[in-house]
Amino acid sequence: MSTPKIVILGAGYGGLLTTLQLQKKLNYNEAEVTLVNKHSYHYITTWLHEPAAGTASADHARVDLDRIIDMKKIHFVKGVVQSIDPAEQSVTLENGDVLRYDYLVIGLGSEPETFGIEGLREHAFSIRSINAVRQIREHIEYMFAKYKNEPSRTDYLTFVVGGAGFTGIEFCGELADRVPELCKEFDVDPELVKIYNIEAAPTALPGFDKELVDYAMDVLTRKGIQFRINTPIKQCTPEGVVLATGEEIKAGTVVWTGGVRGNSVVEKSGFEVMRGRVKVDEYLRAPGYENVFVVGDCALIFNAEGRPYPPTAQIAVQEGENCGENLVALVRGDHLKPFVPNLQGTLASLGKGEGMGIIMGGKKLFGTSAALMKKASDLRYLYKIGGVGLALSKVKL
């Protein structure tokens, strides 16, 4: 029997953890493992709000793949996936290369979900990649510099953050921390800077504990964030946003954090999807294809009450570990293990030294203790993928 070919698309949390499991558990001759990724690095999505605001460098959120992957055991292909043909068991890259597989893992991440809001795709930034957050940071600095040349244009100093989910809230916290530094650097009156966080749902952090939501909003309000809750954005223009209430907010910068959908390649390749995500079986396999696994933002899994789990880093990591173990089992003819999420809580940063969240057992954390617990969680992930050396090199107190 020929050596099975395993192709993994994407080195996000799910794809990377699948790869690392295979690297660790398979012997050299058991399978031919290929990892395809757009970049030669993995980035820590849950840190991207920091470099976007400019409170950390973009490099802090990236990890070079050759630092954590044994390139002798894993064949790495730097490329962009154009299409998947599950019938032919092949993947076509943008450069025309075709990869054949016996087993496929789709971990292609997400794209911004604009909910049909006019102009959002054209005029708003989104926190979704290393290059995207570099662009946001440079744009923010440019707005301050531009204001100094056109002091009548206070709209250059107005920032709209669309969406008050975790990314939106965390970005607001970092941006509020960065504003005093920018005002000092560009000699701008801090009173002129306005940051609006706009959310269509009746509450910030929809579905989260009310006491924690109230705490987060209180902290951010004290930092100068102005909330517009239960207020959808109707239109995004080159001049700012128009709200469903009719109010227009003129802003030089609009950052959209209001939702994601699965990568469009998955739907275009003929897989059955809901908002770009594949409703997988208990082994994370795509319906109708026992050799195709889906992890991370492209996978849709439901809890016992029939509600979908949110596409979080925590779940993607666990999916990747389960997927890797199951691929080893398939190669060796063993039984598959169903995927059961082990939710260990949720933590959010609210700027330097501030945070809130809920950990295992339902214990709520506020302020410094939540911020420290979030750093501990980040360090645990870095240790998992790259050992002590990586964790120590990335620690940011």
N, C-alpha and C positions, 0 to 999 in steps of 0.2 A: 504494500500500500504506500502511495506517495505521501510525503510530509504535508500535513494540512497547512493551508495558508490562512492566516488570521490578519485581517486588515482593520485598523482602528482609525477612524476619521475624527480628528480633533484632539488637541492636548489641553483641553480644559480640565476641570476637576474630574469628571467621569471618565474621559478618555485617558487621562494621565494615570489615574489610579488603576484602571484596567491594565494598562501597559506595565506599570510597576509590579502588579500581582503576577503577570505572566513572566516578567523578567526574573522575579524572585523564585517562582515555583516550577517553571518548566526547565527541563534539561535542554542542552544546546540543540540536540537533533530531534526534539519532539514536535516542534512546529516552527513555521517560518512566520515571524511576526513583523508586520510593517505598520509604522505610525505615520500618518499624514497630518501635517499641520501647516497653516498659513505662514507662521513665523517659526524661528528657531528657538523660541522661548515659550514658557508657560507664564501666564500672568494671574495674579491673585485678584480676582474680580471684586472681592469684598474690601479691597484696599483702594480701588480706583478713585473713590471720591476724594481722597487726600491729594494725589497729584493733580486732579482736576481743579481743585481749589488753590493748589500751589503750596500746601503745607507739608508736602513730601515730594521727593523727586519721582519721576515716572519709573526710573530704574529700580527704585525700592520695591515696586510691585511686580517686577518681572524676575523670572528665574530661568537662566539658560538651560535648555533641555540636555545639552551634553554634560551638564553638571550633575544631573540626577538619573540620566538614562545611560545604560551600558550599550554604546553604539555597536559593540561586537555581537550582542545578543538581539538587539532590536534594529531593524532596518528603518532609518528615518528618511522620509521624503518631504521636502519643503515644497508645498504646493497648495493650490486652491481647488476644492472639489467643485466640479461643474455639474455632474449628474451621477446617479446611481441606477444601475439596471439590475434589479433583484432577480429577474428571470435568467439573465445571462451570468449572474454572479460577478459583476464587474463594476468598477468605479472609473469614471473618466475625469481627468484633471483639466484645468483651463489651458494648460500647455499642450493638450492632446494625448498625453500619456494615459494608458489604460492599465489598471491594476485588477488582477483576477483574485477572487477569494473563495475559500470554503466557508469561512465564518467572518461576518462583518459586525463591527461595533460602530454605531453612529453616535458621535458625541460632538456635533457641529455647533452647539451653543445656540444663542438666540439672536433675534433682531428686534429693534424697537417696535412696539405695538402702538400705532398712532390712533386707533379707534376711528379712523376716517376724518380726523380733525384737519380741516383745510390749512395747508401751508406749513404744517408741523415738520414734515420730512424735509422741506426745502429751507426752512428758516431757523430751526432749533438744533442745538447740539444734543448729543446723548453720551452718557458715561458708559462706554461699551468696549473700549480697547485702549491699549497703551497710546496709540497714535491719536485717538479721539480725545483722550484726557490732556495730552500735550497741547492739542489745538485749543481746548477750552481754556487752559491756563494762559496760553499766549494771548488769546482773545481778551481775557479779563484784563491783563496788563495793558494791552493795546487800548482798551476802552478808557482806562485811567489816563494814559498818555494823550489820547485824542481829546479828552475833556479839557486838558490843560491848554490845548490849542483853540478849543471852541467852548469857552466857559459858560455860554448860554445853554449848552446842550447837557442839562443835568440827566437826561434820559440815558446818556452813556454810563452813568453811575447807578442805573437801576437794573436789577437782576431778577429775572423770573425763573423760578424752579417749578416745573410742572410735575405734580405728583408728590404726595406726602407718604409714600411707602418708605421702606428702609433706606433705599439709595437716596431718595430726595431729602429725607430727614438728616441723614449722615452728611450729605453734601452741604446742606444749609449750615450745619454745625461747624464744618471746616471753613466754609466761605466766611462765616461771621468772624472766625478766629483770624482769618487772613486780612480782612478789611483794614484794621488799624495799621498793620504793617504797610499795606499799599498806600494808605492815606499819608503815612509818614514819608514814604519813598517819593510819592508824586506831589506832596504838599497840597493835599486835598482835605477840605473840611469833612470830617466823618459824618456830620449831620446830613450831608447831601446824598450819602449812599443809602439806597433802599434795596432790601431783599424781600421778595414776595414768594411765599410757598403756596401754591394753588392746588387744591384737591377736589375732585368731583364727588367723592364719597361723603357721607354725613360726618365722618371723623377722619383725622389723620391716622396713619397706621391701621387701616381697616382690618377688623378681625382680631386685633391685639387687645391685651388687658387694658381696661379703661384707666386704672390708676397709673400705669406706666405711660400710657399715651398722654395723660394730663401732665405728668412730670416732664416728659420730653417737650411738650409744647410750652410749658412754663420756662424751662431752661432756655429754649430757643427764642422765645418772646423777649426774655431779659437780654439776650444777645442782639436783639434788634430785628429778628425775623417777623415779618407781618404775614399772618395766615389768612387765606381765603378758603374756608372749608365749605363743602357742599356747593361748590361753585365750579362747574365745568368750564374748560377753555373751549370757546366756540371756533376761534380762528387764530392762527399765528401768522404774523405779517413781518416784513422787513423792519417795521417800526416797533414791534412788540407783540402783545396779545389782546384779543377781544374776548371778554368773558360772556357766559350765557346771560348774565344780568344786563349786558349792554355796556358795562364799564370797559374802557380801554386803558390798558397800562402800557405806556410807552417805555420800552426797555432796549438797551443796546445789546443785551445778552439774554437769550432764552435757552434753558437747559431742560430737556424732557427726560423725566425718570418715571413716567406714568405707566409703565408696563412693558412686557416683552412677549414675543411669540417665538415658536420654534423656527429654526433656519428654513428658509423657503426652498432650499434644495431638496429637503425631505418630501415636501408636498409635491413638488414638480416631478419627483422620481416615482410618483404613483402610490406612495404609502398613504394609508387612511389616517387623516389627521383631524384634530380639533385645535383651532388657532395655531396651526403649524406643529402641534405636538402629537406624537403617536401614543395611542392608548395601548400600552404594552401588557403582556400577560404576567403571571406571577414570577416568571423567570426573566423579565425585562425583554421579551422577544416581541417583534412586530407581528401583528395578526397575519397569518398566512405564510409566514417565513420563519421556520424554526432555526435557521442559521443566521438570522439578523437580530442583533441586540441593539437597544436604544437606551442611552443614558443621558443624564443631565437635563438641560433645558428642552431637549427634543422629546423627552419621555414624559408621558402623562400617567400618573398612578393615583389610585383612589384609596381613601381610608375606609374604615369599617362603616362609617355613616354615608359613604358614597360621595364624599367631597374630595376634590383633587388636592393633593399635597402641593404647596407652593414650590416653584423650582429654585430651591436653595442650594448653596454650596455644600452644606451639611449632608443633604440627601444625595447630591451628585457624587460625593466622595464615597458614601456607603454603597451606592449603585455600582460605582466603578470597582470596588473591592469584591462585591458579589458577582459581578459580571466576569471579572478575572478568574475567580475561583471556579465559576461554572464552565468557563472555556477550558480550563485545565481538566475539569471533570470530563468534558466532552472528548478532549484529545485522548484521555486515558480510558474512556468507556465507563466512567463512573456516573453516579446519579447527580442530578442538578439540585441545587438548594433554592427554594423560593426566596424572593427578596422581601424582607420585612424591615421597614425603616425603624431605627432606634433613635427617636428624637431626644436630643440632650439639652433642649432649651434654645432660646434665641436672645442674642445680645446686639445692641446697637450703640455706636459711639455718637456722642453729641458735641464733638469738639475735644480739645485737649483736656485730659483728666476728667471728662464727663461721659456718662453713659447710663443706660438702663437696660433691663432685660429680665428674663425669667429662665431659671436653670432647672435641672432635673429635680423632681419632687415638688415643682411649682413654687419654689422660693424666688421671691422678687428681689432684684438688686437695683440700687440707685447710686448715681454719682461715681466717686472714685472706685468703689468696690466693683461696680459693673464695668468700668473702663479697664481695670486691672484683669478682671476675669476674661474680658474680650481679648486682651493681649496674650493671656495664657492659652486661650483657645487657638489664636493665630499661631503661637509658637508650637503648639501640639501638632498642628497641620504641617508646619515647616519641617518639624522633626520627622513626621511620618513620611514625607516625600524625599527628604534629603539629609536626614540625620542631624546630629548636634551642630556640625559645622555650618550648615545652611541656617539653622534656627538662630545661632549666635550672630551670624553675619547680617541677619535681617532685623534683629531685635531693635525696637524703637521705643524707648521709655518716655 
